[in-house]
Amino acid sequence: MQQRSLGREGLKVSALGLGCMAMTPLYDTPDPAEAARTIHAAIEAGVTLIDTADAYNSGKNEELVGKALVGRRDKV
């Protein structure tokens, strides 16, 4: 996976990121287990940029992403 510089501090992230907004109820009722599998697959493919925000479902999205990253935080 290609890398890109983010800012001026030397941080590098994958050229492709994973947007997680729809992984918690917003427009539909997604499956949390499927969301975790998607995050894991993205990491295995070399994605290091995982996009979430506390505004997505009142922080529930960040909770889901946090649980999916247990044991993998050093990779993203």
C-alpha positions, 0 to 999 in steps of 0.5 A: 500500500502506498503511503502519504505524509500527513502534516509536517510531523513525519506521520505516514498513513496509507494512501487509501483510508477506511471511512467508518461512518456507516458502520453504526446505525445512521441510515440502516442497521449495520452488523457490528461483527461485519464492521469489525471484519471489514476493519480487520480486512482493511488493516490486513490489506495495508490500510493505516488510516481509519476515519471515524468521529464522535459525531457519528452516532453519538460516539458509538462509531468510535466505540465500535472502531476501538473494539475492532482495533484491540490488539491491532492499534500498533498497525493503524 
